[in-house]
Amino acid sequence: MNEVEAAVQSVLAEVLGEALPAAPLQASTPLLGAVPELDSMAVVNILTALEERFGFTIGDDEISGAVFRSFGELCGFVAGKLGS
């Protein structure tokens, strides 16, 4: 697991707590629709935490359900924002 993945997993654990699967997340681990606690408020909290952790801004037009489809999609989005 690289630094971005570890940080994203940490943010998810902070926001979702025990709702997050206990096993280490894989790129294919589904999020939206698979984690009942991942509702609109949790998404907002995750996005805010990612902005704070990484120091970037996320525009409303950058977010869609596809970003939260899987752990890999979310990590890819973050890596893209970081220019990695």
C-alpha positions in Angstrom: 0.0 0.0 0.0 1.5 3.4 -1.0 1.3 6.6 1.0 -1.9 7.9 -0.8 -3.7 4.6 -0.2 -2.7 4.5 3.4 -3.8 8.1 4.0 -7.1 7.5 2.2 -7.7 4.4 4.2 -7.0 6.4 7.4 -9.5 9.1 6.4 -12.1 6.4 5.7 -11.5 4.8 9.0 -11.8 8.1 10.9 -15.1 9.0 9.2 -16.7 5.5 8.9 -15.2 3.9 12.0 -16.4 0.3 12.5 -18.5 0.4 9.3 -15.3 0.1 7.3 -14.3 -3.5 6.4 -11.8 -4.8 9.0 -9.5 -6.3 6.3 -7.0 -4.0 4.5 -8.8 -2.3 1.6 -7.9 -3.4 -1.9 -8.4 -1.3 -5.0 -11.4 -3.4 -5.9 -13.1 -3.0 -2.5 -16.5 -1.5 -3.1 -17.5 1.5 -1.2 -20.7 3.3 -2.4 -23.6 0.9 -2.0 -21.5 -1.6 -0.1 -21.0 0.4 3.1 -24.4 1.5 4.4 -22.9 4.2 6.5 -21.4 5.8 3.4 -24.2 8.3 3.0 -24.2 11.9 1.7 -23.0 13.3 5.1 -20.2 10.7 5.2 -19.1 11.7 1.7 -19.0 15.3 2.7 -17.0 14.5 5.8 -14.6 12.3 3.8 -14.0 15.0 1.2 -13.4 17.6 3.8 -10.9 15.4 5.6 -9.1 14.6 2.3 -8.9 18.4 1.6 -7.4 19.0 5.0 -5.0 16.0 4.9 -3.7 16.7 1.4 -4.1 20.5 1.2 -6.1 20.6 -2.0 -9.6 21.9 -2.9 -12.3 19.7 -4.4 -14.9 21.4 -6.6 -18.5 20.3 -6.6 -18.2 19.5 -10.3 -15.4 17.0 -9.6 -17.4 14.7 -7.5 -19.7 11.9 -8.8 -20.7 8.5 -7.6 -17.9 7.0 -9.7 -15.3 8.5 -7.3 -16.7 6.5 -4.5 -17.4 3.3 -6.4 -14.4 1.6 -5.0 -11.3 2.2 -2.8 -9.2 2.2 -5.9 -11.4 4.8 -7.6 -11.2 7.1 -4.6 -7.4 6.7 -4.3 -7.1 7.4 -8.0 -9.1 10.6 -7.6 -6.8 11.7 -4.7 -3.7 10.8 -6.7 -5.0 12.8 -9.6 -5.6 15.8 -7.4 -2.0 15.5 -6.1 -0.6 15.2 -9.7 0.7 11.7 -9.1 
